[in-house]
Amino acid sequence: MPKMKTHKGTAKRFMVKRSKKGTKVLKRTDGQDHFNSRESGNTKRNKRTDNVVSLPLQKTVVKALPYS
């Protein structure tokens, strides 16, 4: 059977963390690229953290990233 291909766009946007407790898919917070000087301090701080994606999206991402 041939190798499965990794979806490169998905690989750049999501990070899969596997542990004994289960799988988590992390994603960067939206809106970090520009126009951040106008944001309040709380918003800036909240944008620094990664977000855990929803379960339906997590299933899709894990299928697109077979070797991560």
C-alpha positions as YAML, in Angstrom:
chain: A
units: angstrom
residues:
- id: 1
  name: MET
  ca: [0.00, 0.00, 0.00]
- id: 2
  name: PRO
  ca: [1.40, 3.45, -0.85]
- id: 3
  name: LYS
  ca: [2.23, 6.06, 1.75]
- id: 4
  name: MET
  ca: [-0.51, 8.46, 2.77]
- id: 5
  name: LYS
  ca: [0.13, 12.08, 1.93]
- id: 6
  name: THR
  ca: [0.21, 14.78, 4.59]
- id: 7
  name: HIS
  ca: [-1.95, 17.80, 3.82]
- id: 8
  name: LYS
  ca: [0.69, 20.53, 3.96]
- id: 9
  name: GLY
  ca: [-1.69, 23.45, 4.55]
- id: 10
  name: THR
  ca: [-3.10, 21.66, 7.57]
- id: 11
  name: ALA
  ca: [0.38, 20.77, 8.82]
- id: 12
  name: LYS
  ca: [1.33, 24.47, 8.83]
- id: 13
  name: ARG
  ca: [-1.76, 25.57, 10.77]
- id: 14
  name: PHE
  ca: [-2.30, 22.85, 13.37]
- id: 15
  name: MET
  ca: [-0.20, 20.99, 15.92]
- id: 16
  name: VAL
  ca: [-1.19, 17.50, 17.14]
- id: 17
  name: LYS
  ca: [-0.27, 16.65, 20.73]
- id: 18
  name: ARG
  ca: [-0.64, 12.99, 21.70]
- id: 19
  name: SER
  ca: [-0.39, 11.66, 25.25]
- id: 20
  name: LYS
  ca: [-1.71, 8.82, 27.38]
- id: 21
  name: LYS
  ca: [-4.74, 10.94, 28.26]
- id: 22
  name: GLY
  ca: [-5.69, 11.49, 24.61]
- id: 23
  name: THR
  ca: [-5.09, 13.63, 21.56]
- id: 24
  name: LYS
  ca: [-5.26, 17.43, 21.46]
- id: 25
  name: VAL
  ca: [-5.11, 19.56, 18.33]
- id: 26
  name: LEU
  ca: [-3.83, 23.10, 18.88]
- id: 27
  name: LYS
  ca: [-4.28, 26.11, 16.62]
- id: 28
  name: ARG
  ca: [-2.89, 29.62, 16.74]
- id: 29
  name: THR
  ca: [-5.29, 32.32, 17.85]
- id: 30
  name: ASP
  ca: [-6.79, 34.26, 14.95]
- id: 31
  name: GLY
  ca: [-5.79, 37.82, 14.16]
- id: 32
  name: GLN
  ca: [-2.15, 37.88, 15.29]
- id: 33
  name: ASP
  ca: [-0.53, 39.09, 12.09]
- id: 34
  name: HIS
  ca: [-1.10, 42.83, 12.01]
- id: 35
  name: PHE
  ca: [-3.15, 45.70, 13.52]
- id: 36
  name: ASN
  ca: [-2.26, 44.54, 17.02]
- id: 37
  name: SER
  ca: [-1.12, 47.89, 18.40]
- id: 38
  name: ARG
  ca: [-4.74, 49.03, 18.72]
- id: 39
  name: GLU
  ca: [-5.68, 45.97, 20.82]
- id: 40
  name: SER
  ca: [-6.01, 46.24, 24.57]
- id: 41
  name: GLY
  ca: [-3.46, 44.56, 26.81]
- id: 42
  name: ASN
  ca: [-5.85, 41.75, 27.72]
- id: 43
  name: THR
  ca: [-6.53, 40.97, 24.08]
- id: 44
  name: LYS
  ca: [-2.83, 40.96, 23.21]
- id: 45
  name: ARG
  ca: [-2.08, 38.58, 26.06]
- id: 46
  name: ASN
  ca: [-4.95, 36.27, 25.11]
- id: 47
  name: LYS
  ca: [-3.73, 36.12, 21.51]
- id: 48
  name: ARG
  ca: [-0.37, 34.71, 22.63]
- id: 49
  name: THR
  ca: [-1.91, 31.38, 23.68]
- id: 50
  name: ASP
  ca: [-2.86, 28.51, 21.39]
- id: 51
  name: ASN
  ca: [-6.45, 27.30, 21.21]
- id: 52
  name: VAL
  ca: [-7.71, 23.72, 21.42]
- id: 53
  name: VAL
  ca: [-9.97, 22.96, 18.45]
- id: 54
  name: SER
  ca: [-13.43, 21.38, 18.62]
- id: 55
  name: LEU
  ca: [-13.89, 17.62, 18.38]
- id: 56
  name: PRO
  ca: [-15.33, 17.54, 14.80]
- id: 57
  name: LEU
  ca: [-12.46, 19.71, 13.53]
- id: 58
  name: GLN
  ca: [-9.99, 17.59, 15.50]
- id: 59
  name: LYS
  ca: [-11.14, 14.44, 13.67]
- id: 60
  name: THR
  ca: [-10.69, 16.17, 10.31]
- id: 61
  name: VAL
  ca: [-7.21, 17.44, 11.18]
- id: 62
  name: VAL
  ca: [-6.00, 14.04, 12.44]
- id: 63
  name: LYS
  ca: [-7.11, 12.42, 9.16]
- id: 64
  name: ALA
  ca: [-5.22, 15.06, 7.16]
- id: 65
  name: LEU
  ca: [-2.04, 14.53, 9.22]
- id: 66
  name: PRO
  ca: [-1.48, 10.76, 9.22]
- id: 67
  name: TYR
  ca: [2.11, 10.76, 10.56]
- id: 68
  name: SER
  ca: [1.92, 13.33, 13.36]
...
